[in-house]
């Protein structure tokens, strides 16, 4: 892989093709989202009207209209996966930043959709029963459904405004910020578009030849267009700083088409057409797609003008970092191949690769990785212990310390490592016991203080076994006298073993003799 530093450098398609694909997939997704939202809103509004008038005939038609919500929402959800994935690829920096900053709402999208879809399905099924059940389910479903585009428009609006990221993260929006007004107007614009396209959809596909239903839907369509124009004006002011000729052309074309739609839908005497066609239907079928495509083109042009320079800058930085690190690629791969070729079948190799990084070449605990340990690696050159006890440590590690377990090695390899430790450090030799008469003070100190953790016979006490790391079993493990004296004097940083440097040296050496005699 040539751009090996970062996967975001490897686009699945050329950038231009990705932008075209985003336009198409997002357009299809948005269309069915608008139809779904418009159907839900109009269905609930008609339900309230029919309940107040007690018109069961109209309620039946309304139920058939809401039934189409099932297919529309299925297509909206399925078609929404594509644009999300493409946005992550071509606007990765902005997308992941915005969704991360709004994670508290972004994570609620799926439960909100589940609640909305179930509640609206219940609303449709119970519409002809008692009014209170469909009213409650419809209100809950519509409320949950309308929350989702609020989240999406909020995230996309933030994604397109990198200058607002810091303030949003700090929960401090500057008084002059236009992010919140832009979010509000953009959300209302989506709701207005949902009314427009939802009403148009049902005007052509569910109203049939019912003149009254057509008139009602035309009225909603007319009002939705006027609402779009009214909301579009302040919305344009919130993006005035990133306006360009492409956006201006798209907005001009869309506005002209919207006004032509309004003219086509202007209030006029009800006309009954003998052929069953819709008055102005052909004009609507031509003009509404122009409005939709113009709105979508303006939206993506604004996204590109803000995010593409930012994304290209990030990709350039990644490419430069990849080039800077390229000089280390061959040495790193060579070292990796060497590790792969290393055969862990002998004691010296196992020690060099697994033990030496912490314990060092001479076993003094001064390996290159030892400086990063909170509890220093033991000076294993000073260890004198039972072979089975060291085997247990190798297989189980030392919980609470940096000593890992090595169950990756089989019995023969563990034995080879143990042989190497004994050959190099005489680890399984006899304990060196200082020849001295131990004073009573040291005996009392061991009994009353040291035995609290180490136990009277060197086997850790019940309390000692609760410590992490626990003390070693001194009946099977010992250290050379000078190392023991060092630990008694300075303590063992990172463990509960405290320093006893204030004790007389003779007493400390007596304690060394006591601990050494435990393994003897």
ABEGO torsion letter per residue (X at the ends): XABAABAAABBABBAAAAAAAAAAAAAAAAAAAAAAAAAAAAAAAAAAAAAAAGBAAAAAAAAAAAAAAAAAAAAAAAAAAAAAAAAAAAAAAAAAAAAAAAAAAAAAAAAAAAAAAAAAAAAAAAAABBAAAAAAAAAAAAAAAAAAAAAAAAAAAAAABAAAAAAAAAGBBBAABAAAAAAAAAAAAAAAAAAAAAAAAAAAAAAEABAAAAAAAAAAAAAAAAAAAAAAAAAAAAAAAABBAAAAAAAAAAAAAAAAAAAAABBBBBBBBAAGBBBGAAAAAAAAAAAAAAAAAAAAAAAAAAAAAAAAAAAAAAAAAAAAAAAAAAAAAAAAAAAAABBBABAAAAAAAAAAAAAEAAGAGABAAAAABABBBBBAAABBBBAAAAAAAAAAEBBGBABBBAAABBAAAAAAAAAAAAAAAGAABBBBBBBBBBBAAAAAAAAAAAAAAAEAAGBBBAAAAABOBBBBBAAABBBBAAAAAAAAAAEBBGBABBBAAABBAAAAAAAAAAAAAAAX
